Amino acid sequence: MDLESLVNGYSGIVFTICECGDISCKEDGIIYIKCGCKTKPGHIKRAVNDTCEVCRLKYIGEKK
């Protein structure tokens, strides 16, 4: 699923499931916020966290 189709026509916050790959993980992951400006309609203002907090902390712990 590409980013554009995920947020197309949507303004605000979109939650998707965590992309850690673990089937047992049902947490929300990505939060996309679409910019409301008129110069570039629909572009992404910011995209935060493709994995949920739990998996991210676990991953950071494994890297150390």
N, C-alpha and C positions, 0 to 999 in steps of 0.2 A: 504494500500500500504506500503510495507516494504522499509526500507532505501536502502537496497542493490539493489532492482529492480529499484528504482528511479534513482540511479546514476550509475548503471551498464553500463560500456562501455563509460562513459562520463568523461571527464577531464576538470575541470574548475568550473564554477558557474552554479548552477541550481536554478531556481526560481519556487516556488510552491505557491499556493494560501494560504492565511492566514488561520490558523486552529482555529480561535476563535469560529466557529460554527454559526456565524451570516451570514445568506444568503445574506444580503445586502452588506456585506463587500467583495470587489473584489480586495483587495490589495495583493501584493506579500508578502509571508511570509518567508519560510525557504530558506536559502542560504547554500548549501553544497559545500564544496571545496574538491575535491579528491586530495590526495597526489600523486605526480608523481614518488615516489621512487620505486626502483626495488625489495626491500626486501619483501614488502607486497603490491603487485599491487592492486590498487583500494580501499585501505582503506581510510576512511574519515579523512582528516587532521583537519578539524573543521566544526562544524555545528552551524549556528547562527540563532537565532530567528525563532521559529515555528509560531509566530504571527507577524503581521505587526506592524510598528511603532505606528500607531494610536491606535490600540487595546492594545498594550503593555503599552503605556502611560495611557490609560484609566484604565487598570487593576492595574497599580501601584497606580494611584489616588484612586481607590476603596479600596486598601489595607491599605492606611494610615488612 
